[in-house]
Amino acid sequence: MVNGTGRDRGPAAAVAQALLPGTTTDERRTWAMARYNVVIDTGHALGALAAVVPTLLVRVFQISDAAGHMWTFFGGGAALMIATVPYFFLPSAIEQVEPPPAISRPDNVDPSTRGIVRKLMVLFGLDSIGGGFLSSSLVAYWFFQRYGTSEVQLAWSFFAARTLNVVSHLAAAWIARRIGLLNTMVFTQLPSSIFVMLAPAAPTATAAAALFLTREALVEMDVPTRQSYVVAVVPPSSRTYASGMTNATRNAGWVVGPLVGGTAMQHVALAAPLLIGGALKIVYDLALYGSFRHPRPPEERVGLTSREEYS
């Protein structure tokens, strides 16, 4: 996805997250989500590394900086167009894991599922606003202004960050099998938020980068676990509804976060987005744990009595 957030926020993501669980078992669902995100973040890593392209174009072809960036944007747009081609080759049978559209319409979703999704929407919206404060563009600008970090240095830093994200998705699936989806989501995000809030106090770019990369090694562990949890706590017929609504809320949060974060960076303090974003994510984690520590996905209910299932 070519955008300023460095993340795929399109509607295709919501549909994919609703379809994937139907292609595997409950026990393997989180692993399927992890592999899905590994592929996405591998692309993000390569895209981050491509930030060196403008500099290379300027040096090799002796063109202006503006022209180098222009051709880089053209290349990004071309990559996005090419990425649409594989969708035409997906088998139609992939949609047969979902019930007919009439069954999964929002007005046919039962009240209990609606209540769960509404709670998740509010919480994920808060998380997404916090994430918007910590968007790649704002973090890169902070490094540039605070330490004078060059484009090439930033490219390598974000390449390393996305590589750590890739590894963390697989680690999250492994950890979730042992401590549960919700615990993995909360107990990895909390320290990651603390690390990003400590970054402004770092005396050197190297120290700040170390804190940033430590944060990146943890922060994405909640992605496959969150996606898996959402489709696990609702009926299969409501997966598209749950995925679509929660992703829409997250997209809205990502609209608000960078706007407010950029304003705070300009008028309050350069490090304001890091501090505010980290604080909002901590509030989200605590609220999520308090609200959803009882409902358990099917694979975590094995061997539990009906009383233990919600304890």
LINLINMO-V464562 format. One record per pair of residues at least 12 apart in sequence whose C-alpha atoms are under 10 Angstrom apart, sorted by the first residue. I is the first residue (numbers start at 1). GAP is how many residues later the second one is. Records with the same first field share a line. If there is no record, write none. Layout:
I = GAP  GAP
//
This chain:
1 = 39  42  43  46  75  76  78  79  80  82
2 = 42  45  71  74  75  76  77  78
3 = 73  74  134
4 = 131  132  133  134  254
5 = 126  127  129  130  131  132  133  249  250  253
6 = 35  38  39  41  42  129  130  131
7 = 33  34  36  37  128  129
8 = 32  33  36  243
9 = 238  239  241  242  243  245
10 = 237  238  241
11 = 232  233  236  237  240
12 = 232
13 = 230  231  234
14 = 213  225  226  227  228  229  230  231  232  233  234
15 = 80  224  225  226  228  229  232
16 = 17  20  224  227
17 = 15  16  19  207  210  211  213  214  222  223  225  226  227  230
18 = 77  79  80  209  210  212  213  218  219  220  221  222  223  224  225  226
19 = 75  76  77  78  79  212  217  220  221  224
20 = 12  13  16  74  75  77  208  211
21 = 12  76  77  206  207  210  211  215  218
22 = 72  73  74  75  76  209  214  217
23 = 71  72  73  74
25 = 274
26 = 202  206  271  272  273  274
27 = 150  270  271  272  273
28 = 145  149  200  271
29 = 144  195  196  198  199  200  202  203  270
30 = 139  140  142  143  144  146  147  151  193  194  195  196  197  198  199  202
31 = 138  139  140  141  142  143  145  146  193  194  197
32 = 138  141  192  196
33 = 136  137  140  190  191  192  193  194  195
34 = 132  133  134  135  136  137  138  139  140  187  189  190  191  193  194
35 = 131  134  135  138  189
36 = 133  188
37 = 128  129  131  132  133  183  186  187
38 = 124  125  127  128  129  130  131  132  186
39 = 127
40 = 122  125  126
41 = 118  120  121  122  123  124  125  126  128  179
42 = 117  120  121  122  123  124  125
43 = 116  119  120  123
44 = 114  115  117  118  119  121  122
45 = 110  111  112  113  114  115  116  117  118  119  120  121
46 = 109  112  113  114  116  117
47 = 29  108  111  112  115
48 = 88  106  107  108  109  110  111  112  113  114
49 = 103  104  105  106  107  108  109  110  111  113
50 = 22  25  26  102  105  106  109
51 = 18  21  100  101  102  103  104  105  107  108
52 = 20  98  99  100  101  102  103  104
53 = 15  16  18  19  22  98  99  102
54 = 12  13  14  15  16  17  18  19  97  98
55 = 13  14  96  97
56 = 12  96
57 = 12  14  15
97 = 139  140
98 = 138  139  140  141  142
99 = 137  138  139
100 = 137
101 = 136  139
102 = 135
103 = 134  135
104 = 131  132  133  134  135  136  137
105 = 132  133  135  136
106 = 132  134  135  136  139
107 = 134
108 = 129  130
109 = 125  126  128  129  132  133
110 = 124  125  128
112 = 122
113 = 120  121  122  125  126  128  129
114 = 120  124  127  128
116 = 114  117  118  126  175  176  179
117 = 113  116  117  121  124  125  126  128  129
118 = 124  127  128  131
119 = 127  169  172  173
120 = 110  122  125  126  129  168  171  172
121 = 121  122  124  125  126  127  128  129
122 = 124  127  128  131  162  166
123 = 123  126  127  158  160  161  162  164  165  168
124 = 102  122  123  124  125  126  127  129  157  160  161  164
125 = 121  122  123  124  125  126  127  128  129  131  159
126 = 123  124  126  127  128  131  151  154  155  157  158  159  161
127 = 122  123  126  127  130  150  151  153  154  155  156  157  158  161
128 = 119  121  122  123  124  125  126  127  128  129  149  152  153  156
129 = 120  121  122  123  124  125  126  127  128  129  130  131  132  147  148  151  152
130 = 63  123  124  126  127  128  131  143  144  145  146  147  148  149  150  151  152  153  154
131 = 119  122  123  126  127  142  143  145  146  147  149  150
132 = 118  119  120  121  122  123  124  125  126  127  128  129  130  141  145
133 = 120  121  122  123  124  125  126  127  128  129  131  132  139  140  141  142  143  144  145  147
134 = 62  120  123  124  127  139  140  141  142  143  144
135 = 119  122  123  126  138  139  142
136 = 22  122
137 = 121  125
138 = 120  123  124  127  132  133  135  136
139 = 15  19  73  132  134  135
140 = 14  15  17  18
141 = 13  121  124  129
142 = 58  123  128  129  130  131  132
143 = 57  62  65  66  127  128
144 = 61
145 = 125
146 = 54  58  59  124  125
147 = 56  57  58  59  61
148 = 57
149 = 56
154 = 55
157 = 52  53  55  56
158 = 51  54  55  58
160 = 53  56  57
161 = 48  51  52  53  54  55  56
162 = 51  54  55  58
163 = 50  53  54
164 = 49  50  51  52  53  54  55  56
165 = 48  50  51  52  53  54  55  56  58
166 = 50  51  54  55
167 = 50  51  53  54
168 = 48  49  50  51  52  53  54  55  56
169 = 48  49  50  51  52  53  54  55  56
170 = 51  54
171 = 13  46  47  50
172 = 12  13  16  46  48  49  50  51  52  53
173 = 48  49  51  52  55
175 = 46  50
176 = 45  46  48  49  124
177 = 122  123
178 = 122
179 = 121
180 = 45  49  116  117  119  120
181 = 40  41  43  44  45  46  47  48  115  116  119
182 = 40  43  44  47  103  106  107  110  111  112  113  114  115
183 = 39  42  102  106  110
184 = 37  38  41  42
185 = 33  34  35  36  37  38  39  40  41  44  100  103  104
186 = 33  35  36  40  95  96  98  99  100  101  102  103
187 = 31  34  35  98  99  102
188 = 27  29  30  31  32  33  34  97
189 = 26  27  29  30  31  32  33  89  92  93  95  96
190 = 25  28  29  88  89  91  92  93  94  95  96
191 = 23  24  27  28  87  91
192 = 19  20  21  22  23  24  25  26  27  28  86  89  90
193 = 19  22  23  25  26  81  82  84  85  86  87  88  89  92
194 = 17  21  80  81  84  85  87  88
195 = 13  15  16  17  18  19  20  21  23  79  83
196 = 12  13  15  16  17  18  19  20  23  77  78  79  81  82  83
197 = 14  15  18  74  75  76  77  78  79  80  81  82
198 = 13  14  76  77  80
199 = 12  13  16  72  75  76
200 = 70  71  72  74  75
201 = 70
227 = 16  19  20
228 = 15  69
229 = 66  67  68  69
230 = 12  13  16  67
231 = 12  66
232 = 63  64  65  66  67
233 = 62  63  64  65
234 = 63
257 = 16  19  20
258 = 15  19
260 = 13
261 = 12  13  15  16
264 = 12
292 = 18
293 = 17  18
294 = 14  15  16  17
295 = 14  15  16
296 = 13  14  15
297 = 12
//
